[in-house]
Every structure is written in C-alpha cells, then in structure tokens.
Amino acid sequence: MSVSSKTIVIVDDEQRTRQGIHQTLEQWAAGKYRIVTSGNGLEALHTLRAETVHLLITDVRLPEFSGLDLIRSLERDSRRPAIIVISGYAEFDYVQQALRLGAVNYLLKPIDKQELLKAVDDALRLEDERQRYEKLEKIVDPVLLELDLQGATLSDPVRCAFIYMAEHLHEPITMAQTAAQSHLNASYFSVLFKQQSGLSFSEYLHRLRMQRAKELLLHTQLTIAQIGERSGYRTDKYFIKVFKTAEGVSPSRYRQQMRKGPGTID
C-alpha cells in the first residue's frame, strides 16, 4: 500500500499517551493517513516545517517548547494544519489560550477513544473544507465576482450581455452579436458596457473564458483540448498560450498544482 499524502502529527512527552493515540488512529485510518509521533515540540516543529501536515494533535504542556509555543509558531503559516489540543483537568487556562490561537477542539486526559475519533474526524473535515474554500477563492476572478454582486445596479443591456456571454462562451463571441441581443448598435453598447462594468468588452470576455477554463480544469477530467474548446478558444495551442500568459503556468500544470493535497475538487 502506498503511503498517504495526508499526515497527522501527534505530540506528547508521555510515551503511553502518545502510543495509545497512535495505535487508535492507525487502526481507524486503515492506511488513509500517515501517522507521525513526536515526544517534544521542537521535533514536531521540524516535521511541520519540512512537510505538509493536515492535523496536529498536541499536549498543551511540553518540556522546553510547549504545545502553545508550537501553535504560536504556526500562526502565520499558510500551511497551518487543523489543531486538537490535549490537556489535564488542571490545565484549562492553557486550553483556552490554545483555542484562542486557533485550535479547533480539545481532549481531556485520560482520552476516550470514541471522543478522540470524533474530534479527529471533525477536525479533518474542517481542514478539508478550509482547503477547498481556499482553492475556490483562487479560481474566482474578484472583478467578475464584484460585477455579479452589483448585478441589480447594472442596466438591462449589460446584464443581458453577461448572461449571453456565459451561455455562449464555447462559441466565437463578437461585440456586435452581443449588442444585438439588446437591439443596440455596437458603438453605443461598447461605451455602455465599459462605463458600467469598468472593463472593455474584450477584457471581460477574456476574464470569463479564463474562469471557465479554471473551473473545468478543477472540476472535470476533460482533456486540455476539450477545456480550451469549451472555454471558447480556437485551438488547444492558442488556449495553452493564453492561459500561460494569464496564470504563469500551463493549464496541465495548473490542474496538477490545484489538485494536490486534501482539498482536491473533483
């Protein structure tokens, strides 16, 4: 069985607790997750810096470099994992600090196996949702989103144009064709469109085609050529050139990068 790309790190200086959590999660994971243990915070920090970790389970009190120190060190890390803290009954002040620092749950010692599994399942689901949201944010064009939000304030011809372009994106689209949908001449329509959207017709169309392409790259198994065609590009060669100019990477590389890790959108 190949090693999973998803990693859970357990940090506790008490060997019995550490091994107990490890054993429980190994049985539960059935190979879906790589389970790593550490007896101290500094060793765990090295692991967190060296690879992508999806869930950190740490005791709040550790010698030298505490669980709280470990959580604080991840505060500005873009790869910060979901965090569950472990504590004794007398350490609730530490737990409160950990929760304020972003821990999603806590477990009291001695740890109940079912509570552990529920907390882990919930935390991993939250982490998947967070990564999914972050990836969706990356494909949404903020300019197009803002125009969608402003839809009610736009004139009927411009709103009609947005709808027409989205529905016919796989076809060659001209400004004259789009203007004709509202019975306007192209010159007047061009001025109206730029005035209300802040974009030229061609720039809006380019952004719309790019967003459609990115959505298809993430959500489908279509080939690059098929995606280019459905996004309105004449040839796959031209699509790849335009996409690389806009995004800095080829469509296939973009798909590979965005699908990497637990936030995959299929």
Secondary structure, DSSP 4 states (H G I P E B T S, - for coil): -PPPS-EEEEE-S-HHHHHHHHHHHHHHHTTSSEEEEESSHHHHHHHHHHS--SEEEEES--SSS-HHHHHHHTTT-TTPPEEEEEE-GGGHHHHHHHHHTT--EEEESSPPHHHHHHHHHHHHHHHHHHHHHHHHHHHS-HHHHHHHHTGGGS-HHHHHHHHHHHHTTTS---HHHHHHTTT--HHHHHHHHHHHHSS-HHHHHHHHHHHHHHHHHHH----HHHHHHHTT-S-HHHHHHHHHHHHSS-HHHHHHHHHSSTT---
